[in-house]
Amino acid sequence: MEPMIKKCLFPVAGYGTRFLPATKAMPKEILPIVDKPLVQYAVEEAAEAGLTDIGFVTGRAKRAIEDHFDISYELEHQIAGTGKEQALEGIRSLIETCTFSYTRQMHMRGLGDAILKGETIVGDEPFGVVLADDLCIGEEQGVLAQMVGLYRQYRCSIVAIEEVPADQTHSYGVIDGEQISDRLVRVTNMVEKPAPQDAPSNLAIIGRYVLTPDIFDIIRETPPGRNGEVQITDALLQQAKSGCVMAYKFKGRRFDCGSVSGFVEATNYYYDKIRAKQ
């Protein structure tokens, strides 16, 4: 019987240079969208999809992520019995529901390499990958939950995609393929960060993946590309050629919180949402 997906990798080793000086001593994943760190939104999305074995591929100066997903006895003692306890309910629930594992990416060698570093956490099982920079709000259910449902149907690797303006293809991995349905494309080609004139489409991969474990062997055989980095798109293209990779146009909205403008947009969205509830 095909194993259920329980594991999710979070590559969080990057330096967050677009947010300097804020990220000089603080992980970019801990930057708050209103009152909650970016990475907590991402872990909540994984937990909602049933992926409760959480693995972080971290780097130097990322200890704050480990501390966030741990109990702070001093803080708990200080706010015990006060109205402030309520603010910790969400993170307490995650700590009780999920298990957290950590491994390090010593050298920044690309997303493919970061995912490969997570093999010791994942083992021989299908797994999710979430890039916390992409904050996704799903319709009815989260984006990862939508993808896990598709995995059960197709039993192959699935990448989330969205249409982007033609002049932005150079910022993404871009796919081409055979249309299966309104929202589903069987991938035949993938290009990492193509110039607009070289892009096979305007369907860009965003930071949500469900991957089958054979991807690890493929990554091992994938030569480094631009800047000496091992690109996950190169490995996924090999997987698409030898088997099957589906690209899914998810139901929902994505904020690119790796950029300052997207981060501010997400903050405004959540701030308005909170005010509407008050």
N, C-alpha and C positions, 0 to 999 in steps of 0.2 A: 504494500500500500504506500502511495506517495506521502512523504512526511508533510505535516502541516508546517506552515511558515511560522516560526516563533522568534527568529533572530533578526536583528536589524543593526546595521553598521552605520556609525556616524563619523565620517572623516572630519576631524576638527583640528588638524595640525597646522593649518595655514596661519600666516602672520597677520592678516587683516590690515595690510598696509594702506588700504583706501580710507581707513578710519583713524589713522595717526593724527594727533598724539594719543587719542583715547585708548588705542589698543597697544600702546607701548608696554604696559604692565598688566593689562586686562585682556582676556580672550575676547575676540569679537563676538563669539557665540553667547557671551554673558551680557552683551549690551542689551538693555531693556527696551521692549516695545511696550510703552506705557509703564507697567509695573511688573512685567514678567520677562525673564531673559529669553532671547531668541531660541536658544537650544531647548528650553522647556516646552515651547510650542511644538517643536519638532518631535520630542519624545512623547508628548501627549498624542500626536497624530499616529505614531507607531503603536502606542499602547491601545488606542482605539481600534486599530486594525488587527489586534491580537498578537502583535509582535512585542513581547514583554522581556525577551532576553536582549538587553541593550549593550552593544559593544562600541566603545569609543576608540578611534585611532587618533591618539593625541600627540602632542609635541611638547617642547620645552615651554614653560610659563603658562601651562594650561591647568594648573592645579585647581583653580577656582571652579572648573567644571566638575571635578570629582567632589569638591566640597559642597557644591550646590545640591548634588544628588546624594547627600548624606545627612544624618541628623546633626543639628547644632545644639548640643545640650545646654550651653550657656544661654543662647538666644531663647530656646524653648522655655527655660526656667524664668528668664526675665519677663516674658510676655504671657506666662501661664495665668489663666483666669481673667485676662483682659480681652477686649474686643479685637485686638491685633492678632489673636490666635487664628482667626478666620482667614487671614491673608495667607497662611501656610497650608490651608487644607488641600489645595491642588498638588503642591509638591510632596506633602506627606502621603497622599494617595498614590502618587507615582512610586515613591520609595517603597511603599508596602507591596505594590502590584508587580514591580519590575525587578529584575536583577541587573546589575551593572558591572561590566568588565572593561578593562583598559589595557591597551597595548600602544607602543610608541612607533611613530614613523620618524626615524632619526634624521633622514635627509628628505628635503622636499622634492620628490621625483614624480609628482603628478598623481592624479586621482586613481589611475590604474594601480600604481604602486601602493597607494594608501589602502585600497580595497584588498590587495594581496596581503598586506600586513595583517589584515583582519581574519585571514584564513584560520589562524590558531583559535580564534573565538568562534567562528562559524562552523568549521568542520565540513562534513560532506552533506550539507543540507541546503535547500533553497533559502534565500534570505533577502531582506530589504536593504536598501541603501538610501539614506536621507541626507541631503546637504542642507544644513540648517539655514544657510544664507537665503534659500528660497522658502519664504513663508507662504504656505498654501492654505487656502480656505476652501474646503470642498462644499458642494451642494449636497444636502441630505447626509452624505457621509464623507469622511476625509479622503484625500487623494490616494493615500497608501491603501486604505481599505478598499477603494474602488479597484486598485491594481491587484490586490490579493484575490479579489473575486474573479478577476480575469485570469490570473495565474491558475486558479482551480479549474478553469475551463480549458486553457490552452497548454498548460504545463511547460512553458518556455520562458525565457527572459523577456521582461517587459520594461520599456522605458516610457516615461511621461513626456509628452510633447505639447507645445503650443505654437500657434502662429505668431511670428514676429515680423515687424517691418523689414523689408528687403535690405535696408541699409544697416541692419543690426546683426546680420548673419555672422559677421566676423567675431562675435562674442560668444558663439554657441557651437555645439556639435549639431549638425543639420542632417536630417534623414531624407531618404527617398524610398519609395516602395509601392507595393500593390495594395490598393484600397480594399479592405475586407468589409468595412461598414462605415457609417458616418464618422465614427470616432476611432476606428482601428485600422492600422496600416501594417502589413507584413513588410519588414525592412529588407531592402535589397542593396541599399547604399547608405553610407554615413561618411560625412566629411567634417573634420574638426576645424572650426573657426574659418570657414571659407569667405573670401571676398564676395561681395554681392553678385558679381558677374560669374563667379564659379560655383555658387550655391545651387544644389540640385532641387531645392524647394525653399519655402520659408517656414518649414516645420522644425522647430528647434527643441532639442532635448533639454529638459530642466532637471532639477536635482532630486528626482524620485526614480528609483529603480527597483525591480524585483529580479533577482539574478539566480540562475541555476548554478550549482557548485562547480560544474566543468569550466566555468569562467576562470577559475584560479589557474588551471593548467594553461589556458589560452593566454592569460596575462603573462605568465612566466615565459612564454614563447614570443611575446610581443616586443619588438625592438623599440627603444626610446625614440620619440619623435622630436618635435620642436622643443628647444631649451633642455634637451636631455630628459624630458618627462615621458613617462609611460601613460598614454592616453587610454581611458576606458573605452572611448569610441572606436579606437583601432581594434581592441579585443572584441568588442561587441560586433564589429563588422565581420570579423573572422567567424564568430559564433553564428551570425546571420547566414553566412555563405555555407557553413557546414550543417546547419540545423534550422533553427527558427528564432527570430527576435521580433516581437510585436512592439509597435509604438502606439501609445494611447493618448488621444486628445481628451484630457480629463475634464470632468464637470467641476468647475470652480474658478477660483481666481488666485493668481500668484503675485506676490510682491518680491522684487529682487532686492533683498536687504543687504546684499553685498555692495550695493551702490548707495550713496548718501541720499539721493532723491527717492529711491525705492524704500529706504529705511524710514524717511520722513512720511512718505505716503502711507506706509503700514501703520506708523504711529498715529497718524491722524484718523485712519480708518478705525483702529481699535479704541481710540479715545472717544470718537463719536458713538461707537457701539456701547461703551461703558456709560456715557452720559445719557444715552437713550433709555437705559435700564433704570436710571436713578429717579 
